């Protein structure tokens, strides 16, 4: 999941019954359109998901999965990352991009797990975000997907979809707005339904004519037709990715 840009100051508009009703319809349709909603990074433990999410900054999840298939057979514990010799971990993650910075973050995160939590990944927001290199988006992904703890993660796709749907003003930021509009039980579903919609349909140039929530969207710059280029470049919807996904 790519990192989101910093949000500008905003005027807060508390959600009313009309907004909640429209938001509920939006989520129902998106979940039906993307039955494979859930994390697209492959993992088998909280540590693997934490590492994969750090690596996924400025990279496609598909590329990260290619790298971690090998990486996770070599690095199994926080101690493995913390003790990785200079240059070795960097080489192992080079294909993810920005590998020097990411290796630095992985080592610092791993040392934090060892020093503060006995090598275990914590399952609450405050302790997760206390780790070096772990922000709210990364922590929310780990909480929701690895521990089943309700959380809203906001990346650039979620931000774009929320803004176009005008469900972004019910709190001081988009995360708080979605948390205010949707019940806690739906926070994980909202995250991944918005992520997939942003990747597949509501792109920077949106594919509005085939959008399953077109009639519920107030975005004023909707596309009217699908150009030949957009149509030819539209990827097929991928099959569900095996992994842990709480419902």
C-alpha positions, 0 to 999 in steps of 0.5 A: 500500500503506497503512503498517503500525502499529508492532508490539508486543514479541513472543515469538519461536517459531522455525519447525518443520517443521509450521509450514513445511509449513502455510505452504507449503500456504497460499502454494500455495493463495493463489497459485492463488487470486490468479494476478494477484499482484504490484504493483498500482501502475503503473510503468515504472521504479524511480523511478516505482515509488518515487514511486508507493509514497510517494504510496500512503501512506494512499491506495488504489492505484487512486487513485494510478494515476489520478494517476500516469498524468498525473504521470509524463508531467510528472515524468520524472527526480529533477531534475523533482521536486527543482525543482518550484516550491512549490505546483505539485507539491502541486497535481499530487498533491493527489488522493492526500491528505496532499499537502503532506507527500508533496510534501515527501517527494518533493522530499527523496527526489529531492534524495537521489537526485541528491546521493548516487546520480547520480539513479539509484534504488539497488537495495539496502536500506541505500541505499534506506532512507537516502533521506529518506521511504523506510522498509523497506516502501517499499524492499522494494516497490521492490526486489522489483517494480522490481529482482527482489531478494527482499524481504518488504514488510509493510503492514496487510494483510500484518500482519493476514493473518500474525497470523491465520494465526499465521505472525508469531512466527518472528522479532522482527517480521512481516517477519523471521518471514516471511523465516524461514518462507519460502525467499527465492525466495518472498518477493515472492510471499508479499508480494503473495499476502498483500496481495491476500488481505487486501484481498479476503477476509481483511478486518478483518471476514473473509469466512471461508466463501469463504476458500481457506485456511480449513482452514489458518487457526487464527484463533479469530474466524472468521465463520460466514456471509456477511451480506447486507451483506458479500455485496453489498459484495464486489467482483469480483476485478479483472483483472491490472494491467499492470506489471512483476512478477518471478516 
